[in-house]
Amino acid sequence: DDMPETEKWRIINESGLLGKEIPIPGAKPRKTQPPSPMDGEDFIFRAVLYTIPFTTLYVLLHSLVFKQYGEVLGLVELISQASKAAPILAIFIYYTNARRDRKLIQTLFIALCIFCGSYMLYLVEKSPALGIMRQAPGLATLWIYAIFMLDLTKAMISLAVVGAYY
């Protein structure tokens, strides 16, 4: 035990065994399983976590559109809208969030962002009040969700395309 601690650590680090699993003679080897897509990430929790604010956003936009046009919107209708939107948003958020890093999903998010943004601007300019009241909250919620899920560069590009359309 006359070897200094620093020398012991130097030998351990140079051996390359630190952090590796050393087989024990006579023990059964561990079966390694391929990593599942759910390892390390709880997509159900994330879907619930994202569904709550996006449902709230949808209900808020729905009530703001009605308020803008001077229509009366009761609490029962708001709860009804939230109960209709929440399950659809939860399923959509779960499936898109679980596959968020795939190139196809990112491409679809870009297309969704460009479509929703451009169509919403078209709606505001050309549609009657009833068309805006029915379609704008859902379009705006999908547009914001698509921007939220995109990488920053792709989100800026899709917003620039919508801005060029405007």
FENKA-V955789 format. One record per pair of residues at least 12 apart in sequence whose ideal C-beta (glycine too) atoms are under 6 Angstrom apart, sorted by the first residue. I is the first residue (numbers start at 1). GAP is how many residues later the second one is. Records with the same first field share a line. If there is no record, write none. Layout:
# FENKA-V955789
I->GAP + GAP
This chain:
# FENKA-V955789
43->54 + 55
46->51
47->43 + 46 + 47
50->43
51->38 + 39 + 42
54->35 + 87 + 91
55->27 + 30 + 31 + 34
57->84
58->27 + 79 + 83
59->19 + 22 + 23
61->76 + 79
62->19 + 75
65->68 + 71 + 72
69->60
100->49
109->37 + 40 + 41
110->44 + 48
112->34
113->33 + 34 + 45
114->44 + 47
116->23 + 26 + 27
117->26 + 45
118->44 + 47
120->19
121->45
123->12
